Amino acid sequence: MTALGLETMHKLADRFARRLVRETDGQDLIEYALLVGFVTIAAWAFFPADIFPSASTIFEKITNVLAQAPTGAS
């Protein structure tokens, strides 16, 4: 890659990083999604699987699908 190409990529990355820090649109939605995920994982960790068999089944299905997915290495 040429020096000009690297400089352009560096400028684009810098602009993107500045915009990411400056703009807060959608930040609340991401925070709520992270909170919901944390509460779900915490509840799953504290309650035995026999109390919530449907949640256990969902996590097992997700695990099975991820185990069968291609790795992306070629």
KABELCOR-V703213 format. One record per pair of residues at least 12 apart in sequence whose ideal C-beta (glycine too) atoms are under 10 Angstrom apart, sorted by sequence separation. I is the first residue (numbers start at 1). J is the second residue. If there is no record, write none. Layout:
i | j
I | J
I | J
This chain:
i | j
43 | 55
44 | 56
44 | 58
40 | 55
44 | 59
41 | 59
40 | 59
